[in-house]
């Protein structure tokens, strides 16, 4: 699998703020992480890249320089939201913009806390990008997040590095904790009490040598394919197994998925291991609401799995999917119907019937990498040929996805 996208963004940003030279091995080859690297370079950070190894010459907390141009986050919400936390603490003005999809996504969720901390931020109507961020001295806050979002949590924690005193973030539900782990690895003390995370600024970050685990959200497409294609037997190696990212396994194994976790070890504070998966009969059922935040990126491929399960799959409490790279609820419903599947689109979820025969169809992923990859999996079990329009969008998280899939199917 490619290096984990979420973790790669964080290692690059944090290494940029560290004192000294960091190395990042197995850095994600995704277009999204390339956006993060380009933005950091525009902020004066020297970064050398050789294949998927990055050398980042940290500038220290106060060493970024005003960008001479608009920072381009491309399609990447993580780049825009997390970098905004850093830009809020800078003594200069920055403008950060994105592509058409990112320009439709909500940014008020970071504008609110960062403004409370003292940054001045202007946006387009409705709190949409581009953002004009006038940073400056920040004050620490205690912030209760209205949405469960690791990107928002990270933005506030990153801004907290620059603020004098203790910044606290309270999450409504547990979200991925890669930022906290990476900061601890760099010598920053992180408080964690139930769902409150805190740190004390101004903080000093030590440079590190990092090894990024394989991306479990990319592995999800291969696990799903192996589960539903008959007679499959697949091992996916070196996958990140941070418990805030493995809700998919917690859901599928009790539903009958034959997945075994092997060779687990710890790498830079992150669990990593191999996943052995074999074709399985899945029971299906309802996804508990409390699991949704931890499954958010896997829901598109889960909907595909639902069509092949005994009882189908239903979930709600996932209105967040409407403001991802595409409206993922609408995109899943539309394309599952194109394949002849029975699916009901709910305001905040989907109800997918089980035991369905899918027909090959022309799929419109609406430029969304996870929709394109989910339907590649559906195409493997569909009768006839499936054509995915604009399939190159998979490179947003997984360049070489189709080649990798070809390697493991007969
Ligand atoms: C991410 C967090 C999630 C996820 C996204 C990556 C991250 O978004 O959907 O793909 O790296 O922190 P939210 O924080 O908006 O839930």
Boltz pocket constraint, residues with backbone or C-beta under 6 A from the ligand:
constraints:
  - pocket:
      binder: B
      contacts: [[A, 5], [A, 6], [A, 7], [A, 78], [A, 148], [A, 149], [A, 150], [A, 151], [A, 152], [A, 154], [A, 176], [A, 293], [A, 296], [A, 297]]
      max_distance: 6.0
